[in-house]
Amino acid sequence: MFTIIDGSVRKVSNYPYKPQRVLKNNDGTVWIARDRMPFRGLYYGGSALLALMDPEGNIRLANEVWNEQDVSPVGLGSPTRSAADRDGRMVVRLYGQPFTEEKSIVYGAGGPWMPPVEPFDPDKDGFYEATPELKLKRLAKAPDRQDDLKLYRDSQGDIYTIHRHSNTLTNWTQNRSKTWADLELLK
């Protein structure tokens, strides 16, 4: 990847993958983001990258700043809502695994057949609000690592998951959930 600022080209060495999204903020900074890359039901460790480029073209990797191997912006793939608010705030998922330069590690999302990757910090595993100053504010705990649920973000910014096997809808931002019995869903 390269940056071009005022006709000057500079190679970006700390962002080894093609960005999934580039999101411009009102203050002139730019988020450069990609979610974890799947591989046969697993994920490439270190593939969920979030970087912030300042107006001069300098790039800081949030993964390094927060000491986090994978940083997944919530709502990155949404066709109806930007993952970042106009002021540059966004919700990110941290997984509690320390940052390393190694990008070839493949680890599972969890599941009964996959032990958690060590080292793992369960206190850091969760949802956070990130600012263009690369500050974090914890919002909520994360779903059980064994569930590997898809995340959704509504127009108010609340984070939801739908557990297919238990018919449970969870609002992680407000710490509420509702489970429906199969019979209730058929009505």
Buried (B, 14 or more C-beta within 10 A) or exposed (E): BEBEEEEEEEEBEEBEBEBBBEBBBEEEBBBBBBBBBEEEEBBBBBBBBBBBBBEEBEBBBBBBBBEBBBBBBBBBEBEEEBBBBEEBBBBBBBBBBEBEEEBEBEBBBBEEEBEBBEEBEEEBBBBBBBBBEBEBEEBBEBBEBBBBBEBBBBEEBBBBBEBEEEBBBBBBBEEEBEEEEEEEEEE
